[in-house]
């Protein structure tokens, strides 16, 4: 009788999952929480969660919906009222026309929308171009879908500008999709017209789809403006827009996002959602309608506070030895350059957590082009940022 060796638990884990690391940004916040639980006073600048509570009228809309019995399944692509509100927003804010009943899928967060799109539209073996530094989840999403993530490295000494030469050097016959994010997480860059045009030219010439992550579109500084690449000639038919309520409406914990674009692609994304999340939470969608159609002035108030903190953080860090820090153009992150310290980004993040009790995200988590940098979120209080700058200066020394 043959004795079969018993399988180990790891033998049951799919290689495509086993080979992925957990989200580095969440790992940083987890470390900070663990230290705080031990009584250590940690300033956590690792996450991307607005420090404002969701506005009262949005919270009330969810309460009213629950009290009215709106606690059941709804249509997989979203309630009609929210899909119509999203389509109206895209037309008014971005100049983009989509069919709310066929060109929009509401999802449990923007991350879910991107993941469902990857599963629906990225064939195993397909190449996906990702300009980097890039949000930490793009590459795992592509790889979990069976695709190959192809980095388009951007030069920190050129302020991470996206060029046609860089794109052409990365494209292959297997390329199918390019993912862009503006305003960018982690760099805070806002793509300007010639950069968008370079992406559009490549997409049309090589017949690519564009996944445009526009989650931070309303968080802009110093007169910078957001342009959706879908508005460029010939791009509406090959662009999928990803957005949501998390950042501009301080609704990260509500998990409400969406994807919008051409029906042939959106319908396949809807199919994935119908077999996975089913639908975004019913009463959360009711709150989303009120978020998009109600008062918008609080967004400017939040951006004003982040603008003040942005300037204070970049100025303070630039007086620390070995650090330079350009003010962000959008979003709420500083991407500080500490190459002159001689430390890797991982070593710097460990050093700052250990010696300064400040949690930051190593730049290498966002791709090789992020090495030598760390990302710091300024979506926190003025007092916390002041304390962080003081501690970092104490740990590294000051330049004067």
N, C-alpha and C positions, 0 to 999 in steps of 0.2 A: 504494500500500500504506500502510495506516494504522500509524503507529508508536505503540505503547501505552507510556505512561510507566510505568516500572518502579515497583512498589509499594515503599515504605519499610518497614522492620521495624515501625515504629509503626502502619502501616496494618493489620497483622494482629492487633493487640492489642485485645481486647474493651473497649469504652468503660467497662463496669461495673467492670473491673479497673484499667484505666488511670487512672480517676478516684480510685482509692483510694490512700492513702499507706500505707507499711509501718507496722507496729505502733510507736507512739511509745515505749512502754516498752522494747521491744527495741532501738530506735534509741538510747536513752539508754545502755543497757548496752554497745552496740556502740561508742559514742563513748568510754566509759570504758575499754573494752578496748584501743582504739587508742592512747589516751594511755598506758596502762600498758605497752604494747608499746614505746613510745618512752622508757620509763624514768621516767615521771611517776608519783608516788605518789598515786593517786586512791582516794578512799573512794567506793565505788559503792553508793548507796542507791536506785538506780533500779528494780531488779527486784523480783520477788515470789517468790523462791526460798528456802525454809527453809534455814538454815545448819547443819542437823543431817543426819547420814548416815541413810539408811533403816535402821531397826532390824535387828539381826542375824538374828532369826528369820524376818523377811520376806525378806531377801536369801537366806537358806539355802533357803527354800521354792522360790525361782526356780532355784537351783542344782540342787536335788534333781529338780525337774521337767525341767530340761534333760538331766540325766544319765539320767533315765528315758525319754528319747526324746520328751518333750513339746515338739516343735519343728515341728509341722505346723499346717495349717489347722484351725480349730475352727468350730463353728456361728457364723454371723454375729452373732446377738444375744448371744453369750457362752456360756461353759461353764455347764452347769446348776448346778454347785456354787457358782459365784460369783453367779449370778442369785438363787439361794436365799439366799445369805448377805446379799446386798443387801436382799432383801425382808424378811429377819429383822431386819436393822439398822433399816430404815424403820419396822417395827412397834414394835420395842423402844425406839428413840431418839425417834421422831417421832409415834408413834401412827397411822401410815398403813399401810393394808393394800393391797398390790398383788400381782398374780399373777406369780410369778417367771418363769413360762413364756410369758407374753404381755404383761406390763406392764413389762418391764425390757429395755433394750439396753445392753450393755457396749461402750464405745467407746475408741479410743486417745486418752484425755484428755477432760476436761470440755469443752474448747473444741470438740473434734470433735462432741461430743453436741449442743451448741448450734448449730453450723453445720449439722449434718444436720437438726435440727429446723426451722431456718429454711428450708432447701430443701424440706422435706416439707410445711410447714404455712403458709408465708407466700406468698400468691398475689402475682404482679406487680400493683402498684398498691395493695396493702393497706397500711394505716397501722399502725405498731407504736409504742406509747407507751413511752418510755424515760425514767424519772426520772433527772435528771443533777445532779451529776457521776455518771458511769457508766463502768464498765470500757470500755477503748478499743476493744474488738472487737465490741461489740454493734451499733453503727451500721454498720460495714462488712459484718457478716454479713447484716443486714437488707437492705442495699442490693445486695449480691451476689445475694441471692435475688429481687431485683426489687421489694422492698417500699420503703416510705417511712418513715424513722425520724422520729418526732415527739417532740422533747424536751419533758419536763416539768421546767421549771427550778425548782430548789429554792433557798431563800434561805439564804446562809451566816450571816446574822444571826439566823436562827431554827434554827441548828444543822442545816440541811438537812433539816428535817422534811417529810414527805410529807403533803399535805392533800387532802381531797376536792375543795376549790375548785380547786386546781391541776390535779387530774386531769380534772375536768369541763371546765375551760377548754381542755384539750388534745385531748379526745376528738372524733372526727369520725364521720360515717356510714361511712367507710371503715375505721375502726379494727377490728382483729381480734385483736391480741395486746398484752399489757403485760408488760414484762420488769422483774423486781425482783431485787435482790441484797441479802441480809442474812445476816451482817454485810457491810457494804458496802465494796467496793473502788471508789474510793479513800478515802472519808471516814472509814471505821471506825465508822459509825453502825450500830446494831442497830434494826431496825424494831420498834416497840412495838404493842400491841394495836390502838389506834385507827388507826394507819397501815395495818396489815394489813386492818382492817375497811373502811377507805376503798377500798382496792384491791378487796377482795372485793365490796363493794356495787356498785362500778362494773362489775366483770366480770359480775356477775349481771344488772344492769340493762341493760347494753349488749351482753350475750352475747359476751364476750371470753374468750379463753384467757389463762392466766397462765404465763409461763416463770419459774420460781423458781430462781434461782442460789443454792445453799446450800453452796458450796464451803468457806466459812470457818465453818461452823456450830459447830465444836468449839473455835474460838479466841475465847474470850469473857473479859471482865474485869469487875471491880467488881460481881459479882453479876448481870450481865446474862444473860438466857436467850434461847435461840433457839426460836421457834415457826414451824413451817412453815404457810404459808397454806393448804395442802391440808387442814388439820385444821379450818378454819372451815366452818360449815354451807354446804352446796351447792358447796364448792370442790374436793373431790376429783375430781369429774367434769370439771373444766375447768382443772386444774393439772398441769403437767409439772415434775418436780423434776430439777434438774441438780446433780450432785455428783461426787466422785471421791476418789482417794487422794493427790493431789498435795500438799495443804497439811497436813492433819492427820497424815499418815503419812510426810511428808518424802519423797515419791515423784514429784517433778515430772518428772524425766527418764525415768521408767518409762512415762509416758503411759497412764494408766488412769483412765477416768471412766465415768459412766453417766447415762442418763436413765430416769426411772420415771414411770408415770402410766397413764391410761386406754388400754386396748388399741387402740381405733380410731386413736389418734394414734401410739402407740408402734410399731404394725405398719408404718405408713408411714415412720417414721424408720428402722426396720430395713431397709426396702426401699432407702432411700438408701445405707445403710451397705453393703448387699450389692453395690452397684454402684460403691462408692468404696474405702473402707478394707478391705473384706471382713470383717475381724474384728480385735479387739484381739489382741496377741501372746499366744500360748498360755501360755508359761511365766510371763509377767507376770500373766495372770489367775490362775494357780495361786498366785502370791505374794499377789494381792489377796484370795483366800479366807482365807489365813492372817492377813493384815492385819486383816480384819474380825472374824475369829473367835478370834484369839489374844489375848495380853495387850494391854491398852489403857493401862496406867499411864504409858508413856513420853509419851503425848499431854499429860498433865497436867504432866510435867516440862518439855516444850517450852514450853507455855503459861506456866508459871511464869517461865521465862527471858525470854520475850517481854514478860511483864507488867513485869518489872524494867526492861527496856530501854525499854519504852513510857513509863514514868514518868520515867525519866532523860532521855529525848529530849524529851518535851513540856516538862518543867521547864527543861531547858537552853535550848531554843529560845525559850521565853517570856522569857528574860533577854537576848535579842538585840534590838537596836533595830529597830522596825518589824515585829516578828513576834509573833503570838499563836498558841498551839497547844493546842487541847483534847486531852486524852488520848483515844485511841481506845477505843471500847466493845467492839470486836471486830476480827478480822483482825490484820494486823501492819504497818499503815501509819499514819504521822502525816500529816495533811493540814493543813499549816501555812499560816496566813493572813498574807500579807505585803503586803496592800494599802497599809499605811501607809508602805511603802518607796517607793511611787510607781512601782515597776517592774511591767511585765506579767509574767505567769508565765514566758513564754518568755525574756524578757530576764533575769529572775532566775535561771532555770536555767542560762542561758549564763554569767552573771556568776559564779555559784557554782562552775561547772566550771572557768572560766578563772582566777578569782582565788583560790578556796579549794580547788580540786581535789576538790570534792565533787559527785558526780553525783546529781541529783534529777530527777523528772519534772514538767514544767510542768502546772499544773492545767487549763489550757485544752485539753490533750489529752483530758480527760475530759468535755468539753462546755463551753459558754459559762458555765455556773454555776460552773465550777471556776476561772475566771479570777481572778487575784489570789492564788492558792494554789500550793503545790508539794507533791507527794507524796514522802515519804521512807519507805523500808522500814526497819523495825527488825528484820528477820529476818537479822541479822548480829551480829558479836561485840560485846561490851560495849566493847572497846578501840576498835573501828572507829567506834562511835557517839560515844564520848568525843572521839575525834580530829575527827570531823565537826562536832560542836557547837563545839569550840574553834576550828576553822578558819572556820566560818560567823560566829562572834562576832568573830573577828579581821577578817574581810572587811567586815562590816556595822556593827560597833561594838556595845557592850553598853549596856543600859538601866539597869544598876545591880545 
